[in-house]
Amino acid sequence: MPMLACGGRELAAATAAVYTTRALLIRVLIALFIAVSLDPAVRALTRRGMRRGLAVLVIFLICGTMRTGCSRRPAARRPAASPT
C-alpha cells in the first residue's frame, strides 16, 4: 500500500484555502457561539408555550436592545461658562 504524503503544493493549497476563508470561518464561529449562548433563553420561552420562531425574535430584540443601550456614549458636557 503506497504511503500518502502531503507535498508542498497540497500544503500550500490548504494554507491558501484557510487563509482566504478565515473571515468567513471567524464569523461562523461567532454565530455558533451566539446561537449556543442564547439557546437556553429560547428554550425557556418555548417551555412556557411560545412558538420557537417568536421566542427567537423576542430574544433577538432583547439582546439587540441591550447591546444598543450598552454601547451608547453619554453626551459630551460643555465646559461651564466662567463668570466675567
Summary of the structure (lengths in Angstrom):
residues: 84
radius of gyration: 24.9
end to end distance: 95.4
largest distance: 95.4
contacts: 132
relative contact order: 0.06
helix: 70%
strand: 0%
